[in-house]
Amino acid sequence: MEAWDAARFSRYFTNSVAVSVAGTALTIGVCAMAAYAFSKIDFKGREALFWLVLSSQMIPGIVTLIPSFLVIKNMPFAGGNNWLGKGGHGWLNSYAGLILPGAGTAFGVFLLRQFFLSVPDDLLDAARVDGSHEFGIFARIVMPLAKPAIATLTIFTFQAYWNDFIWPLVITSEDRYRTVQIGLTVFRQRFTTDWGPLMAGVAIATAPMIVVFLVFQRYFVSGVALTGLKG
């Protein structure tokens, strides 16, 4: 209770839950739609565009930190900015700034694309013959079949959002938007560390990841195995 009541730790925890859940849901939606397009919709330049997306995995996240900060700060019509992105603070100190830059990862697109490739095209063609539109096929056929891959991506994405420290530290200066990883620093002073509450805070911060893994664990192993069946 001392750890929970310390400073605004409960607010930091709530922020992390909100950011991680919203970010994970958004990432699953964006990656799933992109993966479906790359695996089941034939369009010009599909393979080249997919490899371009995949190549972004080679860029370290720290390299994109400053450009991402400038984009968020100069977001037009946000945080007092004009249409040129000037005059305000953009999405700094906001939930949008915490969530949106991490949504839609190349890893997520690759993971789901590999699973979607294992879904028979004949099944989708039969749905088209029955009059189903493309989004209906995606939502009613492909997504339910992709539960193992989605569960795997959910675990990885939730963990990434929950454990992120650098990005929330860079774009937030107000306590009401800070996350639990930053909140753990309230137990450390310049010359001393309050180890008891800090360890309790770490245990509290670890609990949601354990819960997420336990909820999705039965899909996890099969999801990792099945995404490599076809390429």
C-alpha positions as CSV (number, residue, x, y, z in Angstrom):
1,M,0.0,0.0,0.0
2,E,2.9,2.4,0.7
3,A,4.1,1.8,-2.9
4,W,0.6,2.3,-4.3
5,D,0.0,5.5,-2.4
6,A,3.5,7.0,-3.0
7,A,3.5,10.2,-5.0
8,R,1.1,9.6,-7.9
9,F,2.1,5.9,-8.5
10,S,-1.5,4.8,-8.9
11,R,-2.0,7.4,-11.7
12,Y,1.2,6.2,-13.4
13,F,-0.1,2.7,-13.3
14,T,-3.5,3.7,-14.7
15,N,-1.8,5.6,-17.5
16,S,0.3,2.5,-18.4
17,V,-2.8,0.3,-18.5
18,A,-4.7,2.7,-20.7
19,V,-1.7,3.4,-23.1
20,S,-0.8,-0.3,-23.3
21,V,-4.3,-1.6,-24.0
22,A,-5.2,1.2,-26.5
23,G,-1.8,0.9,-28.2
24,T,-2.0,-2.9,-28.4
25,A,-5.5,-2.8,-29.9
26,L,-4.5,-0.1,-32.4
27,T,-1.4,-2.0,-33.4
28,I,-3.3,-5.3,-34.0
29,G,-5.9,-3.5,-36.2
30,V,-3.3,-1.6,-38.3
31,C,-1.0,-4.6,-38.6
32,A,-3.8,-7.0,-39.4
33,M,-5.2,-4.9,-42.2
34,A,-1.7,-4.3,-43.7
35,A,-0.9,-8.0,-43.4
36,Y,-4.1,-9.0,-45.2
37,A,-3.4,-6.6,-48.0
38,F,0.2,-8.0,-48.4
39,S,-0.9,-11.6,-48.3
40,K,-4.4,-11.8,-50.0
41,I,-4.8,-8.8,-52.2
42,D,-2.9,-8.7,-55.5
43,F,-1.7,-5.2,-56.4
44,K,1.2,-3.7,-58.3
45,G,4.4,-3.4,-56.3
46,R,3.1,-5.5,-53.4
47,E,6.3,-7.5,-52.8
48,A,8.5,-4.4,-53.2
49,L,6.4,-2.5,-50.7
50,F,6.4,-5.4,-48.2
51,W,10.1,-5.7,-48.3
52,L,10.4,-1.9,-47.9
53,V,8.2,-2.2,-44.7
54,L,10.2,-5.1,-43.5
55,S,13.5,-3.3,-44.0
56,S,12.5,-0.7,-41.5
57,Q,13.2,-3.4,-38.9
58,M,16.9,-2.8,-39.5
59,I,16.6,0.8,-38.2
60,P,17.3,1.1,-34.5
61,G,14.6,2.8,-32.5
62,I,17.0,5.2,-30.9
63,V,17.8,6.6,-34.4
64,T,14.2,7.6,-35.0
65,L,13.7,9.1,-31.5
66,I,14.5,12.7,-32.4
67,P,12.5,12.7,-35.8
68,S,9.6,11.1,-34.0
69,F,9.7,13.8,-31.3
70,L,9.7,16.6,-33.9
71,V,6.8,15.0,-35.8
72,I,4.8,14.8,-32.6
73,K,5.7,18.3,-31.5
74,N,4.8,19.8,-34.8
75,M,1.6,17.9,-35.4
76,P,-0.8,20.3,-37.2
77,F,-4.0,21.4,-35.4
78,A,-2.9,19.7,-32.2
79,G,-1.9,21.3,-28.9
80,G,-2.4,24.8,-30.1
81,N,-0.5,24.3,-33.4
82,N,-1.6,25.9,-36.6
83,W,-1.8,24.1,-39.9
84,L,2.0,24.4,-40.3
85,G,2.5,22.7,-36.9
86,K,3.8,25.9,-35.3
87,G,2.7,27.8,-32.2
88,G,1.9,25.0,-29.8
89,H,3.2,21.8,-28.3
90,G,1.5,19.3,-30.6
91,W,1.0,15.9,-29.1
92,L,3.6,16.3,-26.3
93,N,2.1,15.6,-22.9
94,S,-0.9,13.7,-24.4
95,Y,-2.1,10.1,-24.6
96,A,-2.1,10.4,-28.5
97,G,1.6,11.1,-28.3
98,L,2.2,8.1,-26.1
99,I,0.1,5.7,-28.2
100,L,0.2,6.5,-31.9
101,P,4.0,6.5,-32.7
102,G,4.3,2.9,-31.6
103,A,1.2,1.6,-33.5
104,G,1.7,-0.5,-36.6
105,T,5.0,-2.2,-36.4
106,A,6.9,-4.0,-39.3
107,F,7.3,-7.0,-37.0
108,G,3.5,-7.2,-36.5
109,V,2.8,-6.9,-40.2
110,F,5.3,-9.7,-40.9
111,L,4.0,-12.0,-38.2
112,L,0.4,-11.7,-39.3
113,R,1.2,-11.9,-43.0
114,Q,3.0,-15.2,-42.5
115,F,-0.1,-16.6,-40.8
116,F,-2.5,-15.2,-43.3
117,L,-0.6,-16.9,-46.1
118,S,-1.5,-20.2,-44.6
119,V,-5.3,-19.4,-44.9
120,P,-6.5,-21.2,-48.2
121,D,-7.3,-18.8,-51.0
122,D,-10.1,-21.1,-52.0
123,L,-11.9,-20.3,-48.8
124,L,-11.8,-16.6,-49.5
125,D,-12.9,-17.1,-53.1
126,A,-15.9,-19.1,-51.9
127,A,-16.8,-16.2,-49.7
128,R,-16.5,-13.8,-52.6
129,V,-18.7,-16.0,-54.7
130,D,-21.3,-15.9,-51.9
131,G,-21.3,-12.1,-52.1
132,S,-19.1,-11.2,-49.2
133,H,-17.1,-7.9,-49.6
134,E,-13.4,-7.8,-48.9
135,F,-13.7,-6.3,-45.4
136,G,-16.3,-8.9,-44.5
137,I,-13.9,-11.6,-45.5
138,F,-11.2,-10.0,-43.4
139,A,-13.3,-9.5,-40.3
140,R,-15.5,-12.7,-40.4
141,I,-13.1,-15.3,-41.8
142,V,-9.5,-14.4,-41.6
143,M,-9.4,-12.7,-38.2
144,P,-11.1,-15.5,-36.3
145,L,-8.8,-18.0,-37.9
146,A,-5.8,-15.9,-36.9
147,K,-6.4,-16.0,-33.1
148,P,-3.0,-17.8,-32.4
149,A,-1.0,-15.1,-34.3
150,I,-3.0,-12.3,-32.8
151,A,-2.5,-13.6,-29.3
152,T,1.3,-13.8,-30.0
153,L,1.3,-10.2,-31.3
154,T,-0.8,-9.1,-28.4
155,I,1.8,-10.4,-25.8
156,F,4.7,-8.8,-27.6
157,T,3.0,-5.5,-28.2
158,F,1.6,-5.1,-24.7
159,Q,5.0,-5.9,-23.3
160,A,6.7,-3.3,-25.6
161,Y,4.2,-0.5,-24.6
162,W,4.3,-1.5,-20.9
163,N,8.1,-1.6,-20.6
164,D,8.8,1.5,-22.7
165,F,10.8,4.1,-20.7
166,I,12.6,6.4,-23.1
167,W,9.7,7.6,-25.2
168,P,7.3,8.5,-22.3
169,L,10.3,10.2,-20.6
170,V,11.0,12.3,-23.7
171,I,7.5,13.5,-24.5
172,T,6.0,13.9,-21.1
173,S,6.8,16.6,-18.5
174,E,3.5,16.5,-16.6
175,D,2.9,13.9,-14.0
176,R,-0.7,13.2,-15.1
177,Y,0.6,11.6,-18.4
178,R,3.6,9.7,-17.1
179,T,3.7,5.9,-17.0
180,V,4.5,3.3,-14.4
181,Q,8.1,2.8,-15.6
182,I,8.8,6.5,-15.0
183,G,6.8,6.3,-11.8
184,L,9.2,3.8,-10.3
185,T,11.8,6.6,-10.1
186,V,9.8,8.4,-7.4
187,F,11.4,5.9,-4.9
188,R,14.9,7.0,-5.8
189,Q,16.4,10.2,-4.5
190,R,19.8,11.7,-5.2
191,F,21.6,9.9,-2.4
192,T,19.2,7.3,-1.2
193,T,16.8,4.6,-2.6
194,D,13.7,3.5,-0.7
195,W,14.2,-0.2,-1.6
196,G,11.1,-1.6,0.1
197,P,8.5,0.4,-1.8
198,L,10.6,0.2,-5.0
199,M,10.6,-3.6,-5.0
200,A,6.8,-3.5,-4.2
201,G,6.3,-1.1,-7.1
202,V,8.3,-3.4,-9.4
203,A,6.1,-6.3,-8.4
204,I,3.0,-4.2,-9.1
205,A,4.4,-3.2,-12.5
206,T,5.2,-6.8,-13.4
207,A,1.7,-8.2,-12.6
208,P,-0.2,-7.0,-15.7
209,M,2.4,-8.6,-18.1
210,I,2.0,-11.9,-16.2
211,V,-1.8,-11.6,-16.5
212,V,-1.6,-11.0,-20.2
213,F,0.7,-13.9,-20.8
214,L,-1.5,-16.3,-18.7
215,V,-4.6,-15.2,-20.7
216,F,-3.1,-15.7,-24.1
217,Q,-0.5,-18.5,-23.3
218,R,-2.6,-21.3,-24.9
219,Y,-2.4,-19.5,-28.2
220,F,1.2,-18.4,-27.9
221,V,3.2,-21.5,-28.9
222,S,0.9,-22.4,-31.7
223,G,1.0,-18.8,-33.0
224,V,4.8,-18.7,-33.1
225,A,4.9,-22.2,-34.8
226,L,2.2,-21.5,-37.4
227,T,3.5,-18.1,-38.6
228,G,6.5,-19.8,-40.2
229,L,4.6,-22.4,-42.2
230,K,4.5,-20.5,-45.5
231,G,6.4,-17.6,-46.9
